[in-house]
Structures are given as structure tokens and as C-alpha cells.
Amino acid sequence: MRKKNPFAIWRDTDLILNVYLQPKAAKNEIVGVHGDAIKIRIKAPPIDGKANAELQQFLAKLFKVPKSKIEFLSGELNRQKRIVIRQPKILPDFLQELKSPT
């Protein structure tokens, strides 16, 4: 049985994350939970999609997938985002308790 998590769920082999984004930070990092979302700080400003692009690159590196496998389901213009990671290769430490469906 899969463990419930307020900010991450599996849909087949894809992982859906609820993200709370803080742009214009000192460094790119995951800082914890913010409500039912994982809080991520990104260095880029929220101008012309720069923060979203950097978030996409940050998540791609964390999950060892190409950027093309990181898609925004909602919230592209907000701090609250819903993101799908298609077939992640690894689970970062903050998600290790969340079992893969395969």
C-alpha cells in the first residue's frame, strides 16, 4: 500500500507535486513543507517565466529526468503550482518514504 503524502502523489508511473515557489532566493533549494505543498526556493526572479524555467531545471536535476519530462499542470503564473514529473529516475531524500508504483 502506498503511503499518503500531502504534497506528492503517484499517477501511474508519473509523480505529481504540489509546489510553493519562492523566487529571488539566495540559492535553489527545498526548504520544507508549506501547507499541502513542498516549498522550493529559486534564485531566478518571477519575470518572463525565468523562475518557472529554473524550477523546471532544478526538478529535472533532482529527479534525473530531462526538462521535457517536467510539466506544469497548473499555477504557472502563481506561487502555488501543480507539477507532473514523468517517470522519475530517482526519488530525492525528501520523498524516499513515498513508494514507486512499479
C-alpha positions as CSV (number, residue, x, y, z in Angstrom):
1,M,0.0,0.0,0.0
2,R,1.3,3.4,-0.9
3,K,1.9,6.0,1.8
4,K,-0.1,9.2,1.6
5,N,1.7,12.4,1.3
6,P,0.1,15.9,1.3
7,F,2.3,17.3,-1.5
8,A,3.1,14.3,-3.7
9,I,1.0,11.6,-5.3
10,W,1.6,8.9,-8.0
11,R,-0.5,8.7,-11.1
12,D,0.7,5.5,-12.8
13,T,4.4,6.0,-13.3
14,D,4.3,9.8,-13.0
15,L,4.7,11.8,-9.8
16,I,2.5,14.9,-9.2
17,L,4.0,17.5,-6.8
18,N,2.3,20.5,-5.2
19,V,4.9,23.2,-5.0
20,Y,5.0,26.5,-3.3
21,L,7.6,28.6,-5.1
22,Q,9.7,31.4,-3.5
23,P,11.5,33.2,-6.3
24,K,14.5,35.6,-5.9
25,A,16.1,33.5,-3.2
26,A,19.8,33.3,-2.4
27,K,20.1,29.7,-3.7
28,N,18.0,26.9,-5.2
29,E,16.8,24.6,-2.5
30,I,14.0,22.6,-1.0
31,V,13.2,24.1,2.4
32,G,10.3,22.0,3.7
33,V,6.5,21.8,3.7
34,H,4.2,24.8,3.2
35,G,0.6,23.7,3.9
36,D,0.0,20.9,1.4
37,A,2.9,21.8,-0.8
38,I,6.6,21.4,-0.8
39,K,8.4,24.8,-0.5
40,I,11.1,25.4,-3.0
41,R,13.3,28.5,-3.2
42,I,14.6,29.5,-6.6
43,K,17.2,32.2,-7.4
44,A,15.5,33.5,-10.6
45,P,13.0,36.4,-10.5
46,P,9.4,35.8,-11.4
47,I,9.8,37.7,-14.7
48,D,9.2,36.4,-18.2
49,G,8.9,32.8,-16.9
50,K,12.5,32.8,-15.6
51,A,11.5,31.3,-12.2
52,N,9.4,28.6,-13.8
53,A,12.3,27.7,-16.2
54,E,14.8,27.5,-13.3
55,L,12.3,25.4,-11.2
56,Q,11.9,23.0,-14.1
57,Q,15.7,22.7,-14.5
58,F,16.1,22.2,-10.7
59,L,13.4,19.5,-10.5
60,A,14.9,17.7,-13.6
61,K,18.2,17.5,-11.9
62,L,16.7,16.3,-8.6
63,F,14.7,13.5,-10.3
64,K,17.3,12.7,-13.0
65,V,15.0,13.3,-16.0
66,P,15.2,15.6,-19.0
67,K,13.5,19.0,-18.6
68,S,10.9,17.9,-21.1
69,K,9.5,15.5,-18.5
70,I,8.7,18.3,-16.0
71,E,5.3,19.8,-16.9
72,F,3.1,22.4,-15.2
73,L,-0.4,21.2,-14.7
74,S,-1.5,24.5,-13.0
75,G,-0.1,27.6,-11.4
76,E,2.3,28.8,-14.0
77,L,1.6,32.4,-13.0
78,N,1.2,31.8,-9.3
79,R,3.5,30.7,-6.4
80,Q,1.3,27.6,-5.9
81,K,2.0,25.1,-8.6
82,R,1.0,21.6,-9.5
83,I,3.7,19.8,-11.5
84,V,4.0,16.4,-13.0
85,I,7.3,14.6,-13.2
86,R,7.1,11.9,-15.9
87,Q,8.7,8.7,-14.9
88,P,11.3,10.0,-12.4
89,K,14.5,8.0,-12.4
90,I,15.2,8.6,-8.6
91,L,13.3,10.0,-5.6
92,P,15.2,12.7,-3.7
93,D,15.6,12.2,0.1
94,F,12.5,14.2,1.0
95,L,10.4,11.7,-0.9
96,Q,12.1,8.4,0.0
97,E,9.2,7.2,2.0
98,L,6.9,7.5,-1.0
99,K,6.9,4.2,-2.7
100,S,7.0,4.0,-6.5
101,P,4.0,2.3,-8.2
102,T,6.3,0.0,-10.1
